[in-house]
């Protein structure tokens, strides 16, 4: 199973939040922002399809099982359980419809943050710029 960049980051965040048995989508999104180094998108959510794919990957590779629940505000609650249980039926369609109006993390956000990090690391190597000495007397010799 191949994961794209955002799904890989979701999977890493799920593993790092492994000590918690139940947490919200907001906590998971905060962990992703911290790990990647994204300054903006404080209210960004996680797409249900990306979260499910990352959870399926963890189930196959590590043996971790997650259950998803939806509260009345269409926020996801994630729980580490004995067996996996994803959203189905009306709650799944309600969440997918609400995602159309939500700000979600995408692969582009990760690419932007990694490109900013690489630019920042290149800039930090050259902290000093070369300066030529200024000869004040030579500028005013022609002036009488």
C-alpha positions in Angstrom: 0.0 0.0 0.0 1.5 3.3 -1.0 0.8 6.4 1.0 1.1 10.0 -0.2 2.9 12.6 1.8 -0.1 13.8 3.9 -1.0 10.2 4.7 2.5 9.4 5.7 2.5 12.4 8.1 -0.9 11.3 9.5 0.5 7.9 10.1 3.6 9.3 11.9 1.4 11.5 14.1 -0.9 8.5 14.9 2.1 6.6 16.1 3.5 9.5 18.1 0.1 9.9 19.8 0.1 6.2 20.6 0.2 6.8 24.4 -3.2 8.3 24.2 -6.2 6.0 23.8 -8.7 8.7 22.6 -8.0 12.0 21.0 -9.7 14.4 18.6 -8.9 15.4 15.0 -7.7 18.8 16.3 -5.1 17.1 18.5 -3.9 15.0 15.5 -3.8 18.1 13.3 -1.8 20.0 15.9 0.7 17.2 16.1 1.1 17.2 12.3 1.6 21.0 12.3 4.3 20.6 15.0 6.1 17.8 13.1 6.1 19.5 9.7 6.6 23.0 11.0 3.5 24.6 9.5 2.9 28.1 11.0 -0.5 28.7 9.4 -3.7 26.6 9.0 -4.5 26.5 12.7 -8.1 25.4 12.0 -7.2 22.9 9.3 -8.7 19.5 9.6 -7.8 16.1 8.2 -9.6 14.5 5.3 -11.4 11.3 6.3 -10.2 9.3 3.3 -6.5 10.2 4.2 -7.0 9.3 7.8 -8.6 6.0 6.9 -5.8 5.0 4.5 -3.2 5.9 7.2 -5.0 3.9 9.8 -5.4 0.9 7.4 -1.6 1.1 6.8 -0.9 1.0 10.5 -3.3 -1.9 11.0 -1.5 -3.9 8.3 2.1 -3.0 9.3 2.1 -2.4 13.0 -1.1 -4.1 14.2 -2.6 -0.9 15.6 -6.4 -0.6 15.4 -8.4 2.7 15.4 -12.1 3.5 15.6 -13.5 6.7 14.3 -16.5 8.5 15.8 -18.2 11.7 14.7 -19.6 14.3 17.1 -22.5 16.6 16.4 -20.2 19.3 14.9 -18.8 16.7 12.4 -15.5 16.6 14.2 -13.7 13.3 14.2 -12.8 11.5 17.4 -10.1 8.8 17.1 -9.8 6.0 19.5 -7.2 3.2 19.8 -9.2 -0.1 20.1 -9.0 -3.8 19.8 -10.5 -3.9 16.3 -10.8 -1.2 13.6 -14.2 0.5 13.1 -14.4 3.3 10.5 -17.4 5.6 9.9 -20.2 4.1 7.9 -23.5 5.1 6.4 -25.1 8.5 7.4 -22.2 9.6 9.6 -19.6 9.0 6.8 -21.6 10.9 4.2 -22.3 13.7 6.7 -18.5 14.1 7.3 -17.6 13.9 3.6 -20.2 16.6 2.9 -18.9 18.9 5.7 -15.3 18.5 4.4 -16.3 20.6 1.3 -16.5 23.7 3.5 -13.5 22.8 5.7 -9.9 23.8 5.4 -7.9 20.6 5.1 -4.3 19.6 5.1 -3.1 18.7 1.7 0.1 17.4 0.1 0.8 21.0 -1.1 1.0 22.2 2.5 3.7 19.7 3.2 5.6 20.6 0.0 5.5 24.3 0.9 6.7 23.7 4.5 9.6 21.4 3.3 10.6 23.9 0.6 10.6 26.7 3.2 12.8 24.5 5.5 15.3 23.8 2.7 15.4 27.5 1.8 15.9 28.5 5.4 18.7 26.0 5.9 20.5 27.4 2.7 20.1 30.9 4.0 21.4 30.1 7.4 24.7 28.8 6.0 25.6 32.2 4.6 25.0 34.4 7.6 27.5 37.1 6.7 27.6 38.8 3.4 30.8 40.1 1.8 31.1 43.9 2.2 33.5 46.0 0.2 35.2 48.8 2.1 33.9 52.2 1.4 36.4 54.9 0.7 34.8 58.2 1.7 37.6 60.4 0.5 37.5 59.1 -3.1 33.8 60.0 -3.4 34.4 63.7 -2.6 37.7 64.4 -4.5 35.9 65.8 -7.5 33.7 68.0 -5.4 35.0 71.6 -4.8 
